[in-house]
Amino acid sequence: MPPGTRIHIEVNENNIPCTIPKSVLLGTYLGVVARDPILAPIAFPDWRNKEFEFPGHIRHWILQSLVVKWRNYKTTLKAEHWDSRPIEEILEDVPAGVDKMQWCQLVNQWSKPADKERAAKNSVNAKKQTCPHTMGRVSSVRRQKETV
């Protein structure tokens, strides 16, 4: 989109975007932001309090969506690049689009014993899940609006 272009997004009574094509566009844009090494550094333990300017009525939804996309991006990086190789080799294999300094900080974080312990515990808990999420990219709000 050209710089300065604004899109009006309708929200429901819970301030969740419900204009289907426009909310997909917004969600896609937030995914791009979540992968940007300057706007959303992967090395931050938590960046939800960064000073982003969003309309107040959907600020919570946007930040929540950004955090989920950012966390999923880091999960994908770990799944694709964290393996049984020596740490030095993993540090040298910087994924495309990732800042080298941030990659080093993230790999060092993953290699800490406390992080490894937490990851193992989360892996065990994930295997206990009996009802996986199966809606894909479509939110429950959008699904509800489509069926009405």
Z-matrix of the N, CA and C atoms (Angstrom, degrees):
N
C 1 1.451
C 2 1.517 1 109.64
N 3 1.305 2 117.00 1 150.26
C 4 1.463 3 119.40 2 177.96
C 5 1.528 4 110.74 3 -66.73
N 6 1.341 5 117.45 4 146.34
C 7 1.465 6 120.09 5 177.87
C 8 1.530 7 110.55 6 -56.61
N 9 1.322 8 115.55 7 142.10
C 10 1.459 9 120.82 8 178.66
C 11 1.513 10 114.27 9 86.45
N 12 1.320 11 117.85 10 -7.14
C 13 1.462 12 121.03 11 178.54
C 14 1.520 13 109.22 12 -70.13
N 15 1.311 14 115.47 13 134.18
C 16 1.465 15 120.25 14 179.25
C 17 1.523 16 108.92 15 -118.63
N 18 1.315 17 114.98 16 143.95
C 19 1.459 18 121.39 17 178.87
C 20 1.514 19 107.98 18 -120.56
N 21 1.317 20 116.49 19 130.93
C 22 1.465 21 121.15 20 176.92
C 23 1.528 22 107.92 21 -85.26
N 24 1.312 23 116.26 22 125.44
C 25 1.455 24 121.37 23 -179.87
C 26 1.521 25 108.64 24 -117.38
N 27 1.331 26 115.27 25 121.12
C 28 1.461 27 120.11 26 177.53
C 29 1.523 28 109.07 27 -75.18
N 30 1.327 29 115.14 28 146.24
C 31 1.462 30 120.35 29 176.94
C 32 1.522 31 108.87 30 -123.97
N 33 1.332 32 115.53 31 155.87
C 34 1.467 33 119.15 32 177.71
C 35 1.524 34 109.75 33 -86.44
N 36 1.326 35 117.16 34 -170.10
C 37 1.466 36 120.99 35 -177.47
C 38 1.524 37 112.90 36 -64.88
N 39 1.340 38 117.86 37 -17.19
C 40 1.470 39 121.88 38 177.52
C 41 1.526 40 112.28 39 -97.32
N 42 1.334 41 116.90 40 11.19
C 43 1.471 42 123.34 41 -178.72
C 44 1.522 43 112.83 42 60.94
N 45 1.329 44 116.01 43 38.34
C 46 1.456 45 122.14 44 176.44
C 47 1.523 46 107.20 45 -110.65
N 48 1.342 47 118.32 46 130.11
C 49 1.464 48 120.53 47 -178.63
C 50 1.528 49 111.57 48 -56.07
N 51 1.334 50 115.92 49 136.40
C 52 1.460 51 119.28 50 -179.03
C 53 1.526 52 113.07 51 -132.51
N 54 1.319 53 119.10 52 -2.29
C 55 1.461 54 121.53 53 174.38
C 56 1.521 55 106.51 54 -76.07
N 57 1.303 56 117.31 55 105.49
C 58 1.456 57 121.79 56 -165.74
C 59 1.527 58 114.79 57 -56.26
N 60 1.339 59 121.60 58 -59.82
C 61 1.467 60 118.17 59 -177.26
C 62 1.531 61 112.68 60 -62.58
N 63 1.332 62 116.68 61 -37.34
C 64 1.455 63 119.77 62 -177.47
C 65 1.527 64 111.38 63 -74.01
N 66 1.335 65 118.66 64 -34.96
C 67 1.461 66 118.99 65 178.50
C 68 1.522 67 111.03 66 -72.38
N 69 1.343 68 118.15 67 -29.41
C 70 1.467 69 120.69 68 174.06
C 71 1.525 70 108.87 69 -65.44
N 72 1.330 71 116.34 70 -42.29
C 73 1.468 72 120.95 71 177.90
C 74 1.526 73 110.44 72 -61.42
N 75 1.336 74 116.87 73 -44.93
C 76 1.461 75 121.04 74 178.28
C 77 1.526 76 110.75 75 -62.17
N 78 1.330 77 117.03 76 -45.63
C 79 1.470 78 120.89 77 179.41
C 80 1.519 79 111.89 78 -60.89
N 81 1.327 80 116.47 79 -40.50
C 82 1.465 81 120.74 80 178.03
C 83 1.522 82 110.46 81 -63.96
N 84 1.329 83 116.50 82 -43.44
C 85 1.462 84 120.76 83 178.44
C 86 1.527 85 110.86 84 -62.28
N 87 1.331 86 116.95 85 -41.29
C 88 1.465 87 120.15 86 179.24
C 89 1.529 88 110.61 87 -63.95
N 90 1.334 89 117.11 88 -33.67
C 91 1.462 90 120.44 89 175.30
C 92 1.521 91 111.66 90 -63.39
N 93 1.331 92 116.57 91 -38.03
C 94 1.473 93 121.11 92 177.13
C 95 1.528 94 109.43 93 -65.93
N 96 1.335 95 116.67 94 -43.95
C 97 1.464 96 120.96 95 179.01
C 98 1.526 97 110.54 96 -61.52
N 99 1.331 98 117.41 97 -41.83
C 100 1.464 99 121.65 98 -177.76
C 101 1.524 100 112.46 99 -64.55
N 102 1.340 101 117.49 100 -21.72
C 103 1.473 102 121.18 101 179.44
C 104 1.519 103 112.74 102 -98.62
N 105 1.318 104 117.51 103 -0.23
C 106 1.459 105 121.38 104 -178.30
C 107 1.526 106 109.67 105 -80.30
N 108 1.345 107 117.89 106 120.99
C 109 1.468 108 119.89 107 -176.16
C 110 1.526 109 113.93 108 -66.98
N 111 1.321 110 118.13 109 -16.73
C 112 1.461 111 120.47 110 179.01
C 113 1.533 112 110.20 111 -90.72
N 114 1.326 113 117.09 112 -46.82
C 115 1.467 114 120.88 113 -177.49
C 116 1.531 115 113.11 114 -75.30
N 117 1.324 116 116.64 115 -34.53
C 118 1.465 117 120.82 116 -176.71
C 119 1.528 118 109.56 117 -138.20
N 120 1.327 119 117.67 118 74.56
C 121 1.460 120 120.62 119 -177.79
C 122 1.532 121 111.74 120 -58.51
N 123 1.338 122 116.54 121 133.02
C 124 1.466 123 120.18 122 -178.41
C 125 1.515 124 112.37 123 -71.55
N 126 1.313 125 117.28 124 -15.43
C 127 1.463 126 119.72 125 -177.36
C 128 1.523 127 112.74 126 -83.17
N 129 1.328 128 118.39 127 -14.15
C 130 1.466 129 120.51 128 178.74
C 131 1.515 130 109.48 129 -67.78
N 132 1.323 131 117.54 130 135.82
C 133 1.469 132 117.72 131 175.46
C 134 1.528 133 111.05 132 -70.34
N 135 1.339 134 117.60 133 -29.85
C 136 1.454 135 122.13 134 -179.27
C 137 1.523 136 107.91 135 -162.67
N 138 1.300 137 117.93 136 125.82
C 139 1.459 138 119.94 137 -176.66
C 140 1.514 139 112.42 138 -123.87
N 141 1.334 140 118.05 139 16.08
C 142 1.460 141 121.32 140 -178.12
C 143 1.529 142 112.81 141 -61.28
N 144 1.324 143 118.47 142 -23.19
C 145 1.461 144 120.33 143 -178.17
C 146 1.525 145 113.03 144 -91.66
N 147 1.337 146 117.09 145 8.32
C 148 1.465 147 119.11 146 176.32
C 149 1.523 148 108.94 147 -62.67
N 150 1.294 149 115.85 148 152.76
C 151 1.468 150 121.59 149 -175.27
C 152 1.524 151 111.33 150 -83.75
N 153 1.331 152 116.98 151 82.57
C 154 1.452 153 122.15 152 172.13
C 155 1.518 154 107.69 153 -96.63
N 156 1.322 155 116.68 154 147.60
C 157 1.461 156 120.28 155 177.13
C 158 1.520 157 108.91 156 -106.41
N 159 1.329 158 115.85 157 113.26
C 160 1.452 159 122.92 158 176.94
C 161 1.516 160 107.75 159 -132.02
N 162 1.339 161 116.74 160 156.83
C 163 1.468 162 118.16 161 173.69
C 164 1.530 163 109.28 162 -57.14
N 165 1.324 164 116.07 163 135.15
C 166 1.458 165 121.52 164 -174.36
C 167 1.507 166 115.21 165 -56.27
N 168 1.339 167 117.45 166 -35.16
C 169 1.456 168 119.20 167 -175.06
C 170 1.530 169 113.65 168 -72.23
N 171 1.341 170 119.17 169 -20.60
C 172 1.471 171 119.16 170 176.88
C 173 1.532 172 112.04 171 -119.98
N 174 1.308 173 117.59 172 10.35
C 175 1.469 174 121.97 173 -179.53
C 176 1.531 175 111.85 174 -53.86
N 177 1.334 176 116.51 175 -47.22
C 178 1.466 177 120.23 176 -177.77
C 179 1.530 178 110.85 177 -60.83
N 180 1.344 179 117.21 178 -45.10
C 181 1.461 180 120.33 179 -178.92
C 182 1.528 181 110.97 180 -63.49
N 183 1.338 182 116.46 181 -43.23
C 184 1.467 183 120.16 182 -178.62
C 185 1.526 184 110.35 183 -63.73
N 186 1.331 185 117.53 184 -47.09
C 187 1.471 186 119.69 185 179.66
C 188 1.520 187 111.14 186 -63.07
N 189 1.317 188 117.20 187 -40.62
C 190 1.460 189 120.49 188 178.45
C 191 1.525 190 110.31 189 -62.34
N 192 1.317 191 116.96 190 -43.71
C 193 1.460 192 121.25 191 178.72
C 194 1.525 193 111.43 192 -64.14
N 195 1.336 194 116.78 193 -43.24
C 196 1.464 195 120.70 194 177.80
C 197 1.525 196 111.64 195 -60.23
N 198 1.327 197 116.39 196 -44.44
C 199 1.469 198 120.19 197 -178.50
C 200 1.524 199 110.35 198 -62.49
N 201 1.332 200 117.15 199 -42.11
C 202 1.469 201 120.59 200 179.85
C 203 1.527 202 110.15 201 -64.52
N 204 1.331 203 117.63 202 -45.42
C 205 1.463 204 121.33 203 -179.90
C 206 1.532 205 111.29 204 -65.03
N 207 1.323 206 116.62 205 -39.78
C 208 1.465 207 122.13 206 179.18
C 209 1.527 208 110.27 207 -64.34
N 210 1.332 209 116.26 208 -45.66
C 211 1.467 210 120.94 209 179.45
C 212 1.537 211 110.56 210 -65.03
N 213 1.332 212 117.10 211 -41.06
C 214 1.465 213 120.82 212 178.10
C 215 1.524 214 111.50 213 -63.72
N 216 1.330 215 116.45 214 -36.78
C 217 1.466 216 120.42 215 177.54
C 218 1.525 217 110.34 216 -63.03
N 219 1.320 218 116.44 217 -44.93
C 220 1.464 219 119.58 218 178.44
C 221 1.529 220 110.73 219 -64.84
N 222 1.321 221 117.83 220 -36.72
C 223 1.456 222 122.24 221 177.76
C 224 1.526 223 110.25 222 -63.57
N 225 1.335 224 116.21 223 -42.05
C 226 1.463 225 120.44 224 178.11
C 227 1.526 226 110.67 225 -64.09
N 228 1.321 227 116.46 226 -43.57
C 229 1.466 228 119.65 227 177.70
C 230 1.525 229 111.05 228 -58.55
N 231 1.325 230 116.26 229 -43.07
C 232 1.465 231 119.95 230 -178.71
C 233 1.524 232 110.58 231 -66.93
N 234 1.328 233 117.14 232 -42.04
C 235 1.464 234 120.91 233 -179.61
C 236 1.526 235 111.57 234 -63.82
N 237 1.334 236 116.59 235 -36.69
C 238 1.461 237 120.52 236 -176.24
C 239 1.528 238 113.82 237 -86.27
N 240 1.326 239 118.03 238 -24.86
C 241 1.473 240 119.10 239 -170.87
C 242 1.520 241 114.96 240 -124.34
N 243 1.313 242 118.99 241 -10.99
C 244 1.467 243 121.27 242 -178.26
C 245 1.514 244 107.34 243 -98.53
N 246 1.321 245 116.57 244 113.51
C 247 1.455 246 119.98 245 -179.94
C 248 1.522 247 109.47 246 -145.31
N 249 1.304 248 116.66 247 -160.57
C 250 1.469 249 120.42 248 -173.82
C 251 1.530 250 113.97 249 -81.81
N 252 1.315 251 118.09 250 5.96
C 253 1.470 252 120.63 251 177.27
C 254 1.526 253 109.69 252 -67.14
N 255 1.321 254 117.10 253 159.61
C 256 1.472 255 119.40 254 174.56
C 257 1.531 256 110.53 255 -61.87
N 258 1.324 257 116.09 256 149.13
C 259 1.470 258 122.48 257 -178.21
C 260 1.524 259 111.02 258 -54.73
N 261 1.325 260 116.95 259 -41.12
C 262 1.470 261 120.30 260 -178.38
C 263 1.527 262 111.15 261 -59.25
N 264 1.337 263 116.28 262 -37.99
C 265 1.459 264 120.91 263 -179.75
C 266 1.529 265 110.71 264 -70.04
N 267 1.329 266 116.86 265 -39.25
C 268 1.465 267 121.51 266 178.00
C 269 1.532 268 109.72 267 -65.63
N 270 1.333 269 116.40 268 -39.92
C 271 1.467 270 120.59 269 179.03
C 272 1.528 271 111.40 270 -62.11
N 273 1.318 272 117.21 271 -35.16
C 274 1.464 273 121.39 272 -179.27
C 275 1.527 274 112.64 273 -74.82
N 276 1.331 275 116.94 274 -25.35
C 277 1.465 276 122.36 275 -176.61
C 278 1.529 277 110.02 276 -91.10
N 279 1.324 278 116.74 277 71.14
C 280 1.469 279 122.24 278 -177.62
C 281 1.532 280 109.47 279 -76.36
N 282 1.336 281 117.37 280 122.97
C 283 1.472 282 119.85 281 179.45
C 284 1.524 283 111.97 282 -63.09
N 285 1.318 284 116.16 283 152.70
C 286 1.466 285 121.53 284 177.65
C 287 1.519 286 109.67 285 -61.46
N 288 1.329 287 116.45 286 136.42
C 289 1.452 288 121.90 287 177.53
C 290 1.519 289 114.26 288 84.94
N 291 1.329 290 117.17 289 0.71
C 292 1.468 291 121.12 290 -179.46
C 293 1.523 292 109.13 291 -108.50
N 294 1.318 293 116.33 292 133.52
C 295 1.449 294 121.92 293 177.20
C 296 1.533 295 109.51 294 -66.52
N 297 1.340 296 117.24 295 132.42
C 298 1.467 297 121.18 296 -175.83
C 299 1.532 298 112.14 297 -59.71
N 300 1.332 299 117.97 298 -42.05
C 301 1.463 300 121.48 299 -179.49
C 302 1.538 301 110.30 300 -64.26
N 303 1.331 302 116.16 301 -43.56
C 304 1.460 303 119.95 302 178.83
C 305 1.528 304 111.12 303 -65.61
N 306 1.336 305 116.61 304 -37.50
C 307 1.465 306 120.57 305 178.14
C 308 1.531 307 110.22 306 -62.18
N 309 1.312 308 116.79 307 -44.13
C 310 1.469 309 120.79 308 178.82
C 311 1.532 310 110.62 309 -61.23
N 312 1.335 311 116.45 310 -43.59
C 313 1.466 312 119.56 311 179.34
C 314 1.526 313 111.00 312 -64.13
N 315 1.330 314 117.12 313 -40.94
C 316 1.457 315 120.78 314 -179.43
C 317 1.526 316 111.56 315 -67.12
N 318 1.317 317 117.57 316 -44.64
C 319 1.469 318 121.05 317 179.25
C 320 1.522 319 110.23 318 -63.77
N 321 1.332 320 117.18 319 -40.48
C 322 1.466 321 120.05 320 176.74
C 323 1.527 322 111.02 321 -62.97
N 324 1.330 323 116.94 322 -37.67
C 325 1.469 324 120.59 323 176.83
C 326 1.533 325 109.96 324 -63.90
N 327 1.338 326 116.61 325 -45.88
C 328 1.469 327 120.52 326 -179.69
C 329 1.522 328 112.15 327 -62.87
N 330 1.322 329 117.52 328 -28.67
C 331 1.462 330 120.11 329 -175.94
C 332 1.527 331 113.43 330 -84.46
N 333 1.323 332 118.24 331 -6.13
C 334 1.470 333 120.97 332 178.68
C 335 1.527 334 109.52 333 -69.77
N 336 1.327 335 117.66 334 141.93
C 337 1.470 336 120.68 335 -179.22
C 338 1.528 337 113.63 336 -56.67
N 339 1.326 338 118.16 337 -39.51
C 340 1.467 339 120.74 338 -179.48
C 341 1.529 340 110.91 339 -63.75
N 342 1.334 341 117.01 340 -39.02
C 343 1.455 342 121.09 341 179.45
C 344 1.520 343 110.99 342 -69.79
N 345 1.331 344 116.62 343 -40.17
C 346 1.467 345 120.61 344 177.63
C 347 1.528 346 110.67 345 -63.15
N 348 1.327 347 116.17 346 -39.70
C 349 1.466 348 121.23 347 178.75
C 350 1.531 349 110.63 348 -64.64
N 351 1.330 350 116.82 349 -44.61
C 352 1.457 351 121.42 350 178.66
C 353 1.524 352 110.62 351 -63.24
N 354 1.333 353 117.66 352 -41.87
C 355 1.462 354 121.74 353 -179.86
C 356 1.531 355 111.17 354 -63.84
N 357 1.328 356 116.35 355 -40.78
C 358 1.469 357 120.21 356 178.66
C 359 1.531 358 110.61 357 -64.49
N 360 1.322 359 116.33 358 -42.86
C 361 1.470 360 121.23 359 178.99
C 362 1.533 361 110.32 360 -63.25
N 363 1.348 362 117.14 361 -43.83
C 364 1.458 363 120.88 362 179.16
C 365 1.525 364 111.63 363 -64.89
N 366 1.321 365 117.21 364 -35.54
C 367 1.465 366 121.44 365 178.84
C 368 1.528 367 110.74 366 -64.51
N 369 1.326 368 116.22 367 -42.76
C 370 1.468 369 120.85 368 177.68
C 371 1.525 370 109.87 369 -62.76
N 372 1.330 371 117.00 370 -44.94
C 373 1.464 372 121.12 371 -179.79
C 374 1.528 373 112.10 372 -65.24
N 375 1.326 374 117.93 373 -37.16
C 376 1.464 375 121.16 374 179.42
C 377 1.529 376 111.03 375 -64.29
N 378 1.319 377 117.14 376 -33.35
C 379 1.467 378 120.70 377 179.77
C 380 1.523 379 112.12 378 -71.75
N 381 1.323 380 117.32 379 -16.43
C 382 1.462 381 121.72 380 178.31
C 383 1.529 382 112.24 381 -83.33
N 384 1.324 383 116.98 382 -10.98
C 385 1.462 384 121.45 383 -176.67
C 386 1.525 385 110.12 384 -64.22
N 387 1.326 386 116.09 385 130.94
C 388 1.465 387 120.47 386 -178.30
C 389 1.522 388 113.08 387 -109.22
N 390 1.323 389 118.25 388 -18.58
C 391 1.472 390 122.08 389 -179.19
C 392 1.526 391 109.42 390 -123.46
N 393 1.328 392 118.05 391 85.21
C 394 1.467 393 119.33 392 -178.67
C 395 1.527 394 111.61 393 -70.34
N 396 1.322 395 115.08 394 153.08
C 397 1.463 396 122.44 395 176.75
C 398 1.523 397 107.81 396 -70.13
N 399 1.327 398 117.41 397 127.60
C 400 1.461 399 119.52 398 -175.92
C 401 1.518 400 114.35 399 -127.33
N 402 1.327 401 118.25 400 15.12
C 403 1.465 402 120.07 401 -176.82
C 404 1.524 403 113.59 402 -85.93
N 405 1.301 404 118.76 403 -11.02
C 406 1.459 405 119.86 404 -179.14
C 407 1.512 406 111.65 405 69.57
N 408 1.348 407 117.14 406 -141.03
C 409 1.463 408 121.77 407 -176.81
C 410 1.525 409 113.14 408 -76.87
N 411 1.310 410 117.61 409 -12.94
C 412 1.460 411 120.80 410 -174.47
C 413 1.527 412 110.26 411 -83.06
N 414 1.336 413 116.53 412 120.57
C 415 1.459 414 120.59 413 178.49
C 416 1.522 415 109.94 414 -75.53
N 417 1.310 416 115.91 415 162.12
C 418 1.460 417 119.80 416 179.37
C 419 1.531 418 110.94 417 -63.87
N 420 1.327 419 117.50 418 -33.39
C 421 1.466 420 121.36 419 177.95
C 422 1.524 421 109.88 420 -63.67
N 423 1.331 422 116.85 421 -46.97
C 424 1.461 423 120.42 422 179.34
C 425 1.517 424 110.60 423 -64.84
N 426 1.315 425 117.68 424 -42.30
C 427 1.463 426 121.59 425 179.81
C 428 1.533 427 109.53 426 -60.51
N 429 1.331 428 116.23 427 -42.68
C 430 1.465 429 120.99 428 179.53
C 431 1.528 430 110.68 429 -63.63
N 432 1.321 431 117.46 430 -43.37
C 433 1.465 432 121.11 431 -178.94
C 434 1.522 433 110.89 432 -66.49
N 435 1.341 434 117.45 433 -36.21
C 436 1.462 435 120.88 434 179.66
C 437 1.526 436 112.18 435 -67.31
N 438 1.322 437 118.19 436 -31.67
C 439 1.459 438 121.65 437 -176.31
C 440 1.521 439 112.94 438 -85.24
N 441 1.337 440 116.84 439 -13.45
C 442 1.477 441 119.75 440 -178.38
C 443 1.510 442 110.71 441 -78.96
